Amino acid sequence: MQFVLDCSVAISWCLVDEDDDYANALLTMMPDSEAFVPGIWSLYLVFAARSAIAT
């Protein structure tokens, strides 16, 4: 299966207080799937992580 991985889904895998059923289901599918991300995805990830640390 191929899909576009949203940053909010990926960041929820890293943050303990962001338990999400949809994100967890995608994580279990990852070994058999191929995820694509936009070119600026890493910037979104840094911004999301920074926002999580600030709160």
Summary of the structure (lengths in Angstrom):
residues: 55
radius of gyration: 11.6
end to end distance: 34.9
largest distance: 35.1
contacts: 113
relative contact order: 0.25
helix: 62%
strand: 11%
